[in-house]
Amino acid sequence: MYDINKIHDYVYKEFDIRLNAYKSVQMNRRIESFISKLGFNTSDDFIKKCKFDKKINEDFLDLITINVTEFFRNPDVFFKIDELIKKHLPKRDTYRIWSSACSNGSEPYSVAMILENINIANYEILATDIDRKMLNYAENGIYTKDEIVNVPLDYLEKYFDMSQDKFKIKDFIKNKIKFRKHDLILEYFPSNFDLILCRNVVIYFTKDEKIKIYNKFYDSLNDQGIVFIGATENIYDYKQVGFNKLGTFFYQKVVK
Ligand SMILES: C[S@@+](CC[C@H](N)C(=O)[O-])C[C@H]1O[C@@H](n2cnc3c(N)ncnc32)[C@H](O)[C@@H]1O
């Protein structure tokens, strides 16, 4: 019904997102349903509207990027990070961590809190996402009551400044995290990381893109570095990439 190629072109020009790297059936279905709910009959009408209506354009970007997240997402697994670092990573002067699709910042802040809680203060976190709006939110570090429901009470007291219904990440944590725009599909990967989180984003990508990304993570890791993936994900060909499986959702770089 809609000319999906025109919409893909618009998304590339407007947001710099290459949609043919995403699973097309799911993505196109979501886009079409979004456009039809708004009452547009053609792709041209929808694109014209987007160009003039900031709100619709932003909602459309949200639909494409799917930025759902939460603090300590899948807590049973997430809280294993401390054990993992202590047991499997070589001692470092500074631990370098990359949260590679960080959405509103809950993920990198969760890692930071876990590290602080076990008295590891020598770390720096790079937190990246394709969505600048999310990065601005993350950089602000101010969350609502609903957003912090997963945060344990002692963490709230130690790592947040609380005022009425706002919860602000303390500066000493914020200062250790750099937020940057980065596209996992289109851009070069930074390197020298001990831990990379890539959770709940590659599920939207094609198989080829996933393989490319995991191979690039291999190169981005220091020796014995670890990749932490989402709770519904799996690196099927991890041995071929050069990883050893440390546990469900954790893979360690084996030096080739
Ligand atoms: C579902 S959220 C996951 C957030 C967090 N990692 C978690 O597990 O809670 C997916 C995030 O991936 C980002 N994203 C989508 N495509 C991306 C790409 N090509 N490169 C980098 N980030 C991307 C979205 O903007 C969104 O914030």
The ligand as a MOL file (V3000), in Angstrom:
LIG
                    3D

  0  0  0     0  0            999 V3000
M  V30 BEGIN CTAB
M  V30 COUNTS 27 29 0 0 0
M  V30 BEGIN ATOM
M  V30 1 C 15.5020 -1.7690 22.9740 0
M  V30 2 S 16.7000 -0.5250 23.2250 0 CHG=1
M  V30 3 C 17.8750 -1.3880 24.2210 0
M  V30 4 C 18.5050 -0.5060 25.2750 0
M  V30 5 C 19.4290 -1.2480 26.2560 0
M  V30 6 N 20.5790 -1.7890 25.5850 0
M  V30 7 C 18.6830 -2.3370 26.9740 0
M  V30 8 O 18.9270 -3.5150 26.7270 0
M  V30 9 O 17.8380 -2.0170 27.8110 0 CHG=-1
M  V30 10 C 17.4550 -0.4470 21.6410 0
M  V30 11 C 18.3440 0.7820 21.4400 0
M  V30 12 O 19.1340 0.5690 20.2790 0
M  V30 13 C 19.2780 1.8050 19.6140 0
M  V30 14 N 19.6140 1.5170 18.2200 0
M  V30 15 C 18.7910 1.1120 17.2120 0
M  V30 16 N 19.4890 0.9640 16.0800 0
M  V30 17 C 20.7920 1.2730 16.3780 0
M  V30 18 C 21.9900 1.3120 15.6220 0
M  V30 19 N 21.9980 1.0150 14.3300 0
M  V30 20 N 23.1380 1.6780 16.2550 0
M  V30 21 C 23.1430 2.0120 17.5690 0
M  V30 22 N 22.0290 1.9930 18.3360 0
M  V30 23 C 20.8700 1.6310 17.7460 0
M  V30 24 C 17.9360 2.4790 19.7890 0
M  V30 25 O 18.0100 3.8660 19.5950 0
M  V30 26 C 17.5560 2.0660 21.2010 0
M  V30 27 O 17.9360 3.0330 22.1370 0
M  V30 END ATOM
M  V30 BEGIN BOND
M  V30 1 1 1 2
M  V30 2 1 2 3
M  V30 3 1 2 10
M  V30 4 1 3 4
M  V30 5 1 4 5
M  V30 6 1 5 6
M  V30 7 1 5 7
M  V30 8 2 7 8
M  V30 9 1 7 9
M  V30 10 1 10 11
M  V30 11 1 11 12
M  V30 12 1 11 26
M  V30 13 1 12 13
M  V30 14 1 13 14
M  V30 15 1 13 24
M  V30 16 1 14 15
M  V30 17 1 14 23
M  V30 18 2 15 16
M  V30 19 1 16 17
M  V30 20 1 17 18
M  V30 21 2 17 23
M  V30 22 1 18 19
M  V30 23 2 18 20
M  V30 24 1 20 21
M  V30 25 2 21 22
M  V30 26 1 22 23
M  V30 27 1 24 25
M  V30 28 1 24 26
M  V30 29 1 26 27
M  V30 END BOND
M  V30 END CTAB
M  END
